[in-house]
Amino acid sequence: LAKTTQPISMDSYEGQEVNITCSHNNIATNDYITWYQQFPSQGPRFIIQGYKTKVTNEVASLFIPADRKSSTLSLPRVSLSDTAVYYCLVGGPTGANNLFFGTGTRLTVIP
Amino acid sequence: NAGVTQTPKFRVLKTGQSMTLLCAQDMNHEYMYWYRQDPGMGLRLIHYSVGEGTTAKGEVPDGYNVSRLKKQNFLLGLESAAPSQTSVYFCASRPAVTLLRDYAYNEQFFGPGTRLTVL
């Protein structure tokens, strides 16, 4: 089960773009990368998932280089409501994979 | 759709007492999971199930038991609660893998959590 490394915390001003990088040096061929967001006293919420190159949805973008040993979650123009913990997970498509959350990155958006 | 619900929302136990946490999902998902989250920590997997009648151990299974008698329900039991089991418990579910383009789409849906205190 591939594990991940993320910064413990980040601060950003409102309106800025925020990039959170996750390292996963031992990622396997079948593994994909998933990001979750968690607000205090709530369960995590799925943000985005990808396997290679770039994925974009209405909330964020996910950049994955060719070697797939890292990935970057990009949040455009953050607001105060984006203050949360962000988790990067790496795992395969079956069984209990993709279930190691780590400690995540605590993002604080400052007015 | 209610999504994933958890019962109860809060509970205080004394050491040695037993209790069962109930997780229910109305999305017809195959996979269900129980996690615990301690203050300032990420989620750790306790047990999981890949289908009705099946269960498996996760990262921290000791002191817990689970059952999946019905597809929509996943029960987490504490037979003899200990203060070390004070935590917030989250249940999650997800559908069977759907292959989408270059990767498998695999989103877990989480419940609101149960805050358990063991004195």
Interface residues (C-beta under 8 A of the other chain):
Chain A: Y32 T34 Y36 S41 Q42 G43 P44 R45 F46 Q49 G50 Y51 K52 Y87 G92 P93 T94 G95 A96 N98 L99 F100 F101 G102 T103 G104
Chain B: V4 Y33 Y35 G40 M41 G42 L43 R44 L45 Y48 V50 A56 G58 E59 F90 A92 V97 L99 D102 Y103 A104 Y105 N106 E107 Q108 F109 F110 G111 P112 G113
